[in-house]
Amino acid sequence: MTECCRRIHVPQVSMPQAVQIAYELGPACVHCFARAAGISTSCVLVFGQFGLCCVYIVFVSKNFKEIGDFYFKDYHERYYVLGVCMLQLPFFMIRKLKFLVPLNLVSNILLYAGFLCIMYYLFQGLPSLQDREMFKPPQDYMMFFGIAAFSLTAVGSMLVVEANMAHPESYLGFFGVLNLAVFFILCSNLFFGIMGYWRYGEQVEASITLNIPQSEVLSQFIKVAIACGIFLSYPLNGFVFITIVFSDYGDNAVEHKCRTTAEILVRLSFLLLTGIVAAVVPNLAALTELEGAFSLCNLNLLCPALIDIFVNYETGYGRLRWKLIRDILLIIIGVVFGVVGCTVAIQQLVADLSAKPPGHGES
């Protein structure tokens, strides 16, 4: 994307714009697909952020339900989804990114406070590693890759943050903001993945917070802290959707005087639709896997590889065409991973929808 900016002499471009520019810089046979490729990338970004927000609502609802089931009646999860959406409404109406920064700061504090406290349960009563199955059957690998990829699919948020930084030049580089943030995320996921399975084995839930006791004050604090942290992350991820709709396409389609009204309606519709999906599809693991597989294969593998191929078309691909070989490998991995990962996740979601709903908790 930085190279695209340099080629056309502009300070910044979005990912859809970068894809369109790359197609225009590539071989003549792909020039006619430039605009369609840019629009397709926008659609992928929109769907990815939509899926991410659906996962967030499911996660928050499940954790609040754990608390509610202990202190109150065992209500159906859909009531908690409704409550989460209603509470989210005022936060999601915040239209300026600078006002979302304090929310994200509080979110991070709550998340890592919960992470620190949850270590008490992870290190308590650890069984012998010999009691844990070290290798799973190959058919389970795709589920793992989809869920693991979910932690690396915030491409939309990353791009919006970079676009609004006072010093965007500090975003990239070996010790840039992006690399440090991803490194920290990887270390966190490695730690909780290993320790969660070591502690709970095959009984581990889609979220580790669902494994800790319901009745203890510390565990309740953990559930509330992490759920609230994720809850406060929703507006930033929804902001990406709004940015794509209005910054890339809405400026010409909506008159300036009607923009505020149109944006409020779009925000309400987005929140409503994510709530409906969360209520209909409460399988956190399968939903996470679908979002991870779809977004990773498109935004982290296919788009960057295609941009790189077309941008380097005239300048060359280096010694032995190593850049071209690398990009083709990324495309193959992305296609295989995306097709298989999404297929497995959709099969799980269809099986859940086809299964008879449980009789308890319907009141």
Secondary structure, DSSP 8 states (H G I E B T S, - for coil): -HHHHHHHT-S---HHHHHHHHHHHS-GGGGGGHHHHHHHHHHHHHHHHHHHHHHHHHHHHHHHHHHHHHHS----HHHHHHHHHHHHHHHHT---HHHHHHHHHHHHHHHHHHHHHHHHHHSTT---GGGS-S---GGGHHHHHHHHHHTT-THHHHHHHHHT-S-GGGTSSTTSHHHHHHHHHHHHHHHHHHHHHHHHGGG--SSGGGTS-SSSHHHHHHHHHHHHHHHHHHHHHHHHHHHIIIIIIIHHHS-GGGHHHHHHHHHHHHHHHHHHHHHH---HHHHHHHHHHHHIIIIIIIHHHHHHHHHTTTT---GGGHHHHHHHHHHHHHHHHHHHHHHHHHHHHHHHHHS---STT--
